Amino acid sequence: MSLLLAAENQPPRTVLKNNPHLLRYLDGWIRAGRQPPEYLEQLSRDLRYRKRINVVYPVGDPIFIHVYSRRPDQRPMYVAIQPAGREKLGKLLDLVDELIIDLVDEELEFRSPEDQEKVLRGLLEKVVELRPGMRLGDYELAGKRASRKLIVGYETYKVLEYNLVLEKVRLGPLEPFIRDPYIEDVSCDGVGPVFVEHKVFGSCETNLKFNSEDELDKFIRRLSERCGRPVTFRNPIVDASLPDGSRINIVYGSELSMRGSNFTIRKFAA
């Protein structure tokens, strides 16, 4: 039985039912002997005066944010709670890409991000078959090459759908920051954690972290391409707009920065 259900000020049962990754995260937090976070649909600026922070709030299904205090000499921690990603389901996501490529015999053109998302969801439906009772991450592959089907449970299907759209249409690991209306700035100064400036909680360290220069450079190249302004060693500085109107500044490589590639996002108030 989940320890979370016995705690006060927790997400409604319907929210937990629709977002099992949130239930697992919060249950694991409590089982580690930590104080259950307070669930809030919206944040009040009065929260900034609390001595200790420990709150969870939604930024649009299936993403939730957990902000909590650490030692006095440390920034608050900002954790984006999302369905499992490539770190757990990378092989399965690669298989989905392969099956979709087999279906498409020419390069697709899209009128808008919404059109692209609709097409991707439709392609996923064609290559996946649901089977009740299968656990998250379990799968079977059936059929011959031209008509192969990936057999998964409902939760795995929803996780694949989320990650497919996240990678192909949205901004990947930056999506929680873009959705969060309380974020003003996002900054990555090189290898290491990404930081955000929060309207209520101030400067926070996030759980998004780049562990190597290669990982960061690869991400920045992909991000700049998504913005329509690809960076190169000959063109290492890019200023561009993100789909939501936010401004992004990208510096690529170590020629201009001692810490290597970096980026800053300035969000505009809604």
C-alpha positions in Angstrom: 0.0 0.0 0.0 1.3 3.5 -0.8 2.4 5.5 2.2 1.4 8.6 0.2 -2.3 8.0 0.5 -2.1 8.3 4.3 -0.4 11.7 4.2 -2.1 15.1 4.3 -2.3 17.8 1.5 -1.6 15.3 -1.3 -2.7 15.2 -4.9 -6.3 14.1 -5.6 -6.6 10.4 -6.3 -7.6 11.1 -9.9 -4.4 13.0 -10.4 -2.4 10.1 -9.0 -4.3 7.6 -11.1 -3.7 9.5 -14.3 0.0 10.1 -13.5 1.4 6.9 -12.0 5.0 8.3 -12.3 4.0 11.0 -9.8 2.7 8.4 -7.3 5.9 6.5 -7.6 8.1 9.6 -7.1 6.2 10.8 -4.0 5.9 7.3 -2.5 9.7 6.9 -2.9 10.3 10.3 -1.3 8.2 9.3 1.7 9.7 5.8 2.0 13.1 7.4 2.2 12.0 8.9 5.5 11.3 12.5 4.2 8.5 14.8 5.0 5.6 14.5 2.5 5.5 17.6 0.2 2.5 19.8 0.1 0.5 19.6 -3.1 -0.7 23.0 -4.4 -2.6 23.7 -7.6 -1.2 27.3 -7.7 1.6 29.0 -5.8 1.2 32.1 -3.6 4.0 34.6 -3.4 3.7 34.3 0.4 5.5 31.0 0.1 8.7 32.8 -0.4 8.7 33.8 3.3 8.6 30.2 4.5 11.8 29.0 6.2 11.5 25.6 4.7 10.1 24.8 1.2 8.6 21.4 0.3 5.9 21.8 -2.3 4.7 20.0 -5.5 2.6 21.7 -8.2 1.4 20.9 -11.7 2.5 22.6 -14.9 0.3 20.6 -17.2 -0.1 16.8 -17.3 2.0 14.8 -17.1 4.6 17.2 -15.7 4.8 18.2 -12.0 7.4 20.3 -10.2 8.8 19.5 -6.7 10.7 22.4 -5.0 12.4 21.7 -1.6 14.9 23.4 0.7 18.3 21.9 1.4 21.1 23.2 3.6 21.3 26.9 4.3 24.3 27.3 2.0 22.5 25.6 -0.9 19.9 26.8 -3.4 16.5 25.1 -3.2 16.2 22.0 -5.4 13.8 22.1 -8.4 12.8 18.7 -9.6 10.8 18.1 -12.8 8.7 15.0 -12.3 8.0 13.3 -15.6 7.2 9.9 -17.1 10.3 7.7 -17.6 12.6 8.8 -20.4 15.6 7.6 -22.4 17.5 6.7 -19.2 15.1 3.9 -18.6 13.3 3.3 -21.9 16.0 4.3 -24.5 16.0 0.9 -26.2 12.2 0.9 -26.5 12.2 4.5 -27.9 14.8 3.6 -30.5 12.7 0.7 -31.5 9.6 3.0 -31.9 11.7 5.3 -34.1 12.7 2.3 -36.3 9.1 1.1 -36.7 7.8 4.5 -37.6 10.6 5.0 -40.2 9.6 1.7 -41.8 6.1 3.1 -42.2 7.1 6.4 -43.8 8.6 6.1 -47.3 9.2 9.9 -47.8 10.1 12.9 -45.6 7.1 14.3 -43.9 6.3 18.0 -44.1 4.2 19.6 -41.3 2.1 22.8 -41.4 2.6 23.4 -37.6 3.9 21.8 -34.4 0.3 20.8 -33.7 0.1 19.0 -37.1 3.4 17.3 -36.5 2.2 16.1 -33.0 -1.1 14.8 -34.5 0.8 12.8 -37.3 3.3 11.3 -34.8 0.5 10.2 -32.5 -1.2 8.6 -35.5 2.0 6.8 -36.5 2.5 5.5 -33.0 -1.0 4.0 -32.9 -0.2 2.1 -36.1 3.0 0.5 -34.7 1.8 -0.3 -31.2 -0.7 -2.8 -29.9 -2.0 -2.7 -26.3 -2.1 -5.7 -24.0 -3.6 -5.4 -20.5 -1.5 -6.4 -17.6 1.9 -5.6 -19.0 4.2 -3.7 -16.7 6.0 -0.4 -17.5 8.8 -1.1 -19.9 7.8 -4.6 -20.8 7.2 -5.3 -24.5 7.0 -7.9 -27.2 7.7 -7.6 -30.9 5.3 -9.4 -33.3 5.0 -9.8 -37.0 7.4 -9.5 -40.0 9.5 -6.5 -40.9 6.9 -4.8 -43.1 4.1 -5.1 -40.5 5.9 -5.4 -37.1 3.9 -4.4 -34.0 5.2 -3.4 -30.7 3.0 -5.0 -27.9 3.0 -3.0 -24.7 0.8 -2.1 -21.7 -1.2 1.1 -21.5 1.2 3.0 -19.2 4.2 2.1 -21.5 2.1 3.4 -24.5 1.4 6.7 -22.8 5.1 7.1 -21.8 6.2 6.4 -25.4 3.7 8.8 -26.7 4.9 11.5 -24.3 8.6 11.0 -25.1 8.0 10.9 -28.9 6.3 14.3 -28.8 8.8 15.6 -26.3 11.8 14.7 -28.5 10.3 15.4 -32.0 8.1 18.4 -31.4 8.8 20.0 -28.0 12.1 21.1 -26.4 13.1 17.8 -24.8 14.4 18.2 -21.2 13.7 21.9 -21.3 9.9 21.4 -21.6 9.1 21.6 -17.9 10.9 25.0 -17.6 9.0 26.3 -20.6 5.6 25.2 -19.3 6.2 26.4 -15.7 4.6 29.9 -15.5 6.7 30.7 -12.4 10.1 30.4 -14.2 11.7 33.7 -15.4 15.1 32.5 -16.6 16.9 29.3 -17.4 20.7 29.1 -17.4 23.3 26.5 -18.2 26.8 27.7 -17.7 28.5 24.6 -19.0 28.8 21.0 -17.8 26.9 20.4 -14.6 23.4 21.3 -13.4 21.0 23.8 -15.1 19.7 26.6 -12.9 16.4 28.5 -13.0 15.2 31.8 -11.6 11.8 31.2 -9.9 9.3 34.0 -9.3 8.5 32.6 -5.8 11.6 30.7 -4.7 14.4 32.6 -6.3 17.4 30.9 -7.8 17.1 27.1 -7.8 19.3 24.2 -8.9 17.4 21.7 -11.1 17.6 18.0 -11.6 18.6 18.6 -15.3 22.3 18.0 -15.5 24.8 17.7 -18.4 27.6 15.2 -17.4 30.1 15.9 -20.2 31.0 18.4 -22.9 30.0 16.0 -25.6 26.5 15.5 -24.1 26.0 19.3 -23.7 27.4 20.1 -27.2 25.1 17.5 -28.8 22.1 18.9 -27.0 22.9 22.5 -27.9 23.3 21.6 -31.6 19.9 19.9 -31.6 18.4 22.9 -29.7 19.7 25.4 -32.1 18.4 23.4 -35.1 15.0 23.3 -33.4 15.2 27.2 -33.2 16.0 27.3 -36.9 19.4 28.9 -36.2 22.0 26.0 -36.2 25.3 26.7 -34.4 28.6 25.8 -35.8 32.2 26.5 -34.9 32.1 29.3 -37.5 28.9 30.6 -36.1 29.2 29.9 -32.4 26.8 32.5 -31.1 23.1 32.4 -31.7 20.2 34.6 -30.5 16.8 33.2 -31.3 13.2 32.9 -30.3 11.6 29.7 -29.0 8.1 28.6 -30.1 6.5 30.2 -27.0 8.2 33.5 -27.6 11.0 33.1 -25.1 14.5 34.4 -26.1 17.5 32.1 -26.1 21.1 32.9 -26.3 23.5 30.1 -27.2 27.3 30.0 -27.1 28.8 26.9 -28.8 32.2 25.4 -28.0 35.1 26.5 -25.8 36.6 29.2 -28.1 34.5 32.0 -26.6 33.8 30.5 -23.2 36.2 28.9 -20.6 33.4 26.6 -19.5 32.5 25.6 -23.0 29.0 25.6 -24.5 26.3 27.4 -22.6 22.8 28.8 -23.0 20.4 31.2 -21.3 16.6 31.4 -21.8 14.7 34.6 -20.9 11.0 34.0 -20.6 8.5 36.7 -21.2 5.7 37.3 -18.6 2.4 36.0 -19.8 
